[in-house]
Amino acid sequence: MPHNKDNEWLRTVATGVHLLKAVGVDEIGFSKLEVLKVITACEYSGKAILGGDIWRQDTDGKIISDGSNWYINRFKSESAGEYVRRSCAISRAYVEQLPDADEGRYLYTVTLQ
């Protein structure tokens, strides 16, 4: 599997769990609090968020897909900066609307442009 350079950057802005061994995806899973830090860092760094997935850790520690996700397509008329701001705003709104219950049992991944 190719090395994911986004993971290197993501690890510099927030603390997360590498999901490669647990579920076979080369992504970093973040708690709700940490993914909100990631979204803010993306906005300040000019990195658009294409979308994300939600994972759940069961009582045995096994990580499984929650089946929930979000995505943001860029509009043809949109500048790169506008897309960054909009993708971060949509990502933040999506994550913030989710319940805070079970903090730590849910992991959020983001896919960067």
Protein Blocks (a to p, Z undefined) as FASTA:
>chain_A
ZZdfklmmmmmmoccddfklmnopacddddfklmmmmmmmmmmnopacfbdcdddddfko
pacdehiacdddddfklcfklmmmmmmmmmmmmmmmpcfehihjaccddddZZ
